[in-house]
Amino acid sequence: MSRAWQALRALRLRLLGPAKEFVGTDQFGNKYYRVPKHESRAGQMIPERRFVEAVNRQPYLYEMGDFPIEWEAWIRKKRNDPPTIEEILRNESYREEMKEKIKDVAEKDKLLQATEYKEGAVAEPARTHVKGHASAPYYGKQEPSQDPTSTANTFQPGSWMPPGSRSSPKK
């Protein structure tokens, strides 16, 4: 390599930092890159940076699961080495197998609960239905009362005394 080329490369590295390195792709076509740790013009150490160039460039169109979990762990630096496509596919088939097993266990548990309820071995869970709101005067009753509860006609100012205040002597 010529000296001029080396000088240009060193200058570009000092001004712009190192170029991004291609690391791999996933089954959806997303491309993953890294920029290695380097020193800036001011002499500061810039840590390694990892990022993805997504197939779908509009971020608001993404949903959960658009990036494989293994690649997301690599981007977030939870793992050092990037995943292989074989590892991703193996983990995906394992997750599908676990979903099926969980579904089977849940169905067996429902059947077991139903038989236990029927035999009387276990009490069925209580189902409460409360009408109204806790701040309502008829909370928990079937219907609101039609009787008036206001004392507006019989109220006299100064007639009510707090409980216990009449027995204490006035000073």
N, C-alpha and C positions, 0 to 999 in steps of 0.2 A: 504494500500500500504506500502511496507517495506521501511525502511530508505535508503537502498542501491538503490532501484528502484527510489526513489525520488531524490537521489543525482545524479544518471545517467541521469535522465530526466532534472534536472537543469543544468548539465554540457552540455548536448546536446543542450539545449535551449541557453546557453551562447555562445557556439562555433558555432553552425549552424543556430540559430534562430528558430522560431516556425515552425512547420510543416504546409504544405498547407492544407487548408480546402476546401472540395468539396462544391460548392454552388448550381450548377444545370447544366442542359443540355438544348440544344435547339432542334428544330424539325429536324435539320440536323445531330445531333449526336455529336456536339462539346461540350466539357466539360469545365466548368468555375470554377476557383479556386480563393481563396484569401489567402494571408499571413497577419495575423493581425499585427497591430502596435506593435513593440517590441524594447527593448534596446539591443544594440550591446555590444560586449566585451569591447569596449573602452568607453562605457557609452553614446553613441549617441542614440538618438531616431530614429528608422527607421520607416517611415510611412507605412501605409497599402499598400499592393501591390496586384493588381488584374490581372489575366491573363487567357488565354484560351489555352486548348490543343485541337487543331483542328483535325478533322477527316483526312483531307488531310495534311500531314506533310510537303509537299513541298510548300513553300510560293509563288513561282512564278506561281503556278497553280490557285491562287485565283482570283476571279472576284468580282465586285461590287455586294453586296447582299448575299454573302456567310455567313455573320454573320447578325443576326437580329439587327435592329436599336436599339431596347431596350437593348440588351446585350452589344452592342458597347457603348451605353451611360453609362451603369453600369461600364464597364471596364475603361472608361475615367473619371469616378467619377462625371458624370453629374447627376447621381441619386444615392441615398443611398441604396435603397433596390433592390435586383435582381428581374427581371421580372418573372412573372409566364407564363406558356405555354398558359393559357387562355387569358391573356393580349396580348400576342404576336399574337395569332390567331385573336382576336377581332380587333386589330390595322391593321392587314393585310387585313381583309375583308373590313374595313373602307377605306383603301388606294385603294383597287380595286374598290370600289363603287365610290370614288372620281375621279378615272381615267375615268370611264364610263361617269360620269356627265360632266367632262371637255371635253371629246370627243363630247358629244351631244351639248354642248354650242358652241364649235368651229364650228361644222357643221351648226348650226343655224345661227351663225355669218357670215359664208361664204355665205349662201343663202340670208341673209339680205343685205349684201354688193352687191351681184350680182343684186338684184332687185333695189337697190338704184342707181347703175351704169346705169342700163337699163332705169329707169325713169328719169335719169338726175338730181337727187337730190344731188348727190355727184359726183365730178369729179374723173375720174379714175386716179390712180397714174401715174405720168410721167415715161416713160421708156426711159432712155438715153442709147445710144450705141455710144461709142467713139472708133474710130480706132486709134491705135498707142499709144504712150506714151507721157506724158506731156513734156518731154525734146526733143521730135522730132520736127524738123522745120515745119512739116505738121500736128501738133496736131489739131484735130477737123475737118480737111478737109477730103473730101472723098478720095482723092488720093494725093500722094506726087507730087509736082510740078516738071516738067521736065526742067524748066528754070534754068540756072546756077545762083548761088547767090554769087559766089566768086568774090572778087575784086583783085585777085593776080596780074593781068596784069597791072592794073591802079594804084596800090599802090605806093606812094613815101614816103620815110622816112621823118618825120618831117612835113608833110603836114597837118596832122590832129591836130586840137586843140580842147580841151574840150569846150563845150558850155559855153558861158559867159566869157571866158578868153580873147577874142579879145577886148572886150569893156573896160576891166580894164587896166589902164595905167601901163606900165612896170616901175619898180623902179630900 
